[in-house]
Amino acid sequence: MEPTKRGPVLAVFASNKGPGDAERASLMSQAGTYFAKRGAQLVCLAEKGVIPVPLITAARSAGGAVQVVADGSIVLPPALKGVTMEVVEDAPARLNRIAGLAEGMVALPGSLASATELFGVWSAAKALGRNTPVVMLNRHKAFEVMRGYSVDVLSPGLPGYDRAIQFADNIEDLWSRISRLVSEAR
């Protein structure tokens, strides 16, 4: 298959820990299904016992490919049997591994841990010389502070910031934005 024909490799950052678990699980399932049906290959980070199970399950059920980059504490549940999991013990090396794989990054509303992971991988990508675009699902204004920061701080100092970070209001808009940004970067 030609490289331009395959779907994008997307690092998806999501967590279903904390308040709003049911809605987060639903968003993960919607995103996993939607992305997989459009050929995206997903990469997920699993650390400290946190695995985005609804995202992975939905993507696989829709015929998608998923790879998990994990720390040594992760044991995949039986529902995820057959998922490719790469254990990388060193935290910075895990972030670098995901940064090297991802063509685009997607942030779903979640915990502070998933936002921290996103920032870590984005920073690792920059250190590797990669300009990996990020799109955040701003459901219930989950990323409104980041949206304000990007307009007030990034826009004057980072030419083309709108190709580096964008915000979406729903899953369809999220897919439209990230797939376009990845295509432009290829």
Residue pairs with C-beta under 8 A, 6 or more apart in sequence:
3 186
4 186
6 39
6 41
7 35
7 38
7 39
7 40
7 41
8 40
8 41
8 103
8 104
8 178
8 179
8 182
8 183
9 40
9 41
9 42
9 43
9 101
9 102
9 103
9 104
10 35
10 40
10 41
10 42
10 43
10 102
10 103
10 104
10 105
10 106
10 178
10 182
11 42
11 43
11 44
11 45
11 98
11 99
11 101
11 102
11 104
11 105
11 106
11 121
11 132
12 31
12 32
12 35
12 42
12 43
12 44
12 52
12 55
12 105
12 106
12 108
13 45
13 105
13 106
13 107
13 108
13 110
13 114
13 115
13 117
13 118
13 121
14 24
14 27
14 28
14 31
14 44
14 52
14 55
14 107
14 108
14 110
14 114
15 24
15 50
15 52
15 110
15 111
15 113
15 114
16 24
16 25
16 28
16 52
16 53
16 54
16 110
17 50
17 110
17 111
17 113
18 110
18 111
20 109
23 109
24 108
24 109
24 110
25 54
26 54
27 108
27 109
27 137
27 139
27 171
28 52
28 54
28 55
28 58
28 108
29 54
29 55
29 57
29 58
30 58
30 171
31 55
31 58
31 106
31 108
31 137
31 171
31 174
32 42
32 54
32 55
32 56
32 57
32 58
32 59
32 60
32 61
32 62
32 64
33 58
33 59
33 61
33 62
34 171
34 172
34 175
35 42
35 59
35 64
35 106
35 175
36 42
36 58
36 59
36 60
36 61
36 62
36 63
36 64
36 65
37 62
37 63
37 64
38 175
38 179
39 64
40 64
40 179
41 64
41 65
41 66
41 67
42 55
42 56
42 59
42 64
42 65
42 66
42 67
43 66
43 67
43 68
43 69
43 98
43 101
43 102
44 51
44 52
44 55
44 56
44 66
44 67
44 68
44 69
45 68
45 69
45 70
45 94
45 95
45 98
45 117
45 121
46 52
46 68
46 69
46 70
46 71
46 74
46 85
47 70
47 71
47 73
47 74
47 91
47 94
47 113
47 117
48 71
48 73
48 113
49 73
49 74
50 113
51 68
51 70
51 74
51 76
51 77
51 80
53 77
53 79
53 80
55 108
56 66
56 68
56 80
56 83
57 79
57 80
59 65
59 66
60 66
60 80
60 82
60 83
66 83
66 84
67 83
67 84
67 85
67 86
67 101
68 74
68 76
68 80
68 83
68 84
68 85
68 86
69 85
69 86
69 88
69 94
69 97
69 98
69 101
70 85
70 86
70 87
70 88
70 94
71 87
71 88
71 89
71 91
71 94
72 87
72 89
74 85
74 87
76 83
76 85
86 97
88 94
88 97
92 124
95 117
95 120
95 121
95 123
95 124
96 124
96 127
96 128
98 121
98 124
99 121
99 122
99 124
99 125
99 127
99 128
99 130
99 132
100 128
100 130
102 121
102 125
102 132
103 132
103 182
103 185
103 186
104 132
104 133
104 134
104 135
104 178
104 179
104 181
104 182
104 185
105 118
105 121
105 122
105 125
105 132
105 133
105 134
105 135
106 134
106 135
106 136
106 137
106 174
106 178
107 114
107 115
107 118
107 134
107 135
107 136
107 137
107 143
108 114
108 137
108 139
109 137
109 139
109 140
109 142
109 143
118 134
122 132
122 134
125 131
125 132
131 163
131 164
131 185
132 185
133 163
133 164
133 165
133 166
133 178
133 181
133 182
133 185
134 164
134 165
134 166
135 165
135 166
135 167
135 168
135 174
135 177
135 178
135 181
136 142
136 143
136 146
136 147
136 165
136 166
136 167
136 168
137 143
137 167
137 168
137 169
137 170
137 171
137 174
138 144
138 147
138 167
138 168
138 169
139 169
139 170
143 167
146 165
146 167
147 167
150 161
150 165
150 167
154 161
154 164
154 165
155 161
155 162
158 164
163 181
163 184
166 177
166 181
168 174
168 176
168 177
